[in-house]
């Protein structure tokens, strides 16, 4: 008891210091040197009611890799809390704070008024951050050179019917919005935030060989890269291949194609010219010309150098029917850019090196180079940086530590493709506008769950593996909607069923004694049935996060919750197992 009392005393003091804005956003001094290990990684996988009941949200991120994502043994991380010594005590102390009374003090009208205010553009449609970064405050000037050296936001969120962003003069910014099945758990709106993602390719991918902007070429290059990242065929509109000199459908001749066929063959290498040739797949336009001259690279699973991603995390709002939609107010503006090319061999060597270092120096903390201006390097050719709300709700640059929070997920886990999460999850031709639109143009309703190779669907699998709708098992709304009452007590009496399952692994017993099967079936055709919260939950989570903004306590955790989270360890032991190895085997 005394140990717990001391722990919470430290928590209170730290939160108080943070509330006084006691940290300098330019500082690289860290409270949490392992901020790249997410709060979700401290989840209890063993059920409090019965140690034989296991919950596995870990498979979402730590899963079998797909080349060239050489994570090698990432799936093994499901089996243990494999943390360095300094991370054994959970640093995400915001998880254990009770925000009930503070949430009660914020009215529904007050929070709705707040989230509906645009903190990205002013009333004239001008980007607020752009002006601030070009007239740089000395408190934001990390290297004191009187200029901002990182990315300056240039997205206007003014989309045409194909998802292309345009500035106030109607000029293409190069950014294009796309939609996707939101990543599992944390990124579902029902757990606190709505998010969007946009992609922009380098100028060469937007131009023809005469170096003129060509929208059709840009669209085609985006689809070619979609095929390369997903490593599968992509349906497109009818294209005359003769116009671009590329055999898109891989039928051995230049004709009319409606499919980009993924048929990669390793190109030959000319050691004298120091460049590759004989590509089975190619970009089009100026990018094709540069590829042939050795100025560009191409490979399955990898984006070209210069590719950019923008990702906004937002509050939840209500439409006129009280349905959940994306709010105008941005919580975070996240940005990533690929700055260098790594071959398969180089990426493989990086993975092997990390495994060796982990073995030889298990308590060594990962170091990421960079600062709050240029962002942080993930060691695999990408820089990431971000902006987050200040105490007044205006966007400011993230500190080094606040960006360090992003790096673990964008570095070396099984779920990513070239350090990114969602382009490989983009919806395709069967979807509205072929998946090229922004959530503000059409909502989530009617989007089907992602089909898996075994015939199951992804979100339903998550519910079955985790027995909850979030990593912390804190979303009671999902529990009440999809799980039978007292299922945990029922599970204690199914030993015979479990024996039967060992004899026939194809039997899906869980839906018989745990789930409301009719509710699960609805998810398969409409993911919004699962991932959109009620009005009451949306407003409550908005309020809970607003309190973190008021405190500016992001380095202690930015997960929105009202009551203290119970299914998370405050401390784990060295070498502690998750017990999930029983399930995995």
Helices and strands as residue ranges (DSSP letters): H 2-19, G 39-42, G 58-60, G 74-79, G 85-87, G 93-96, H 100-104, H 108-115, H 128-134, G 138-140, E 164-166, E 172-178, G 185-187, G 189-191, E 194-200, G 203-206, H 215-230, E 234-240, G 241-243, E 256-260, E 268-270, E 275-277, H 286-292, E 308-318, E 324-338, H 344-360, E 370-371, E 375-377, E 382-389, E 395-397, H 400-407, G 423-425, G 432-435, H 458-466, H 476-482, H 487-491, H 495-503, H 510-513, H 517-525, H 528-531, H 535-551, G 554-556, H 581-584
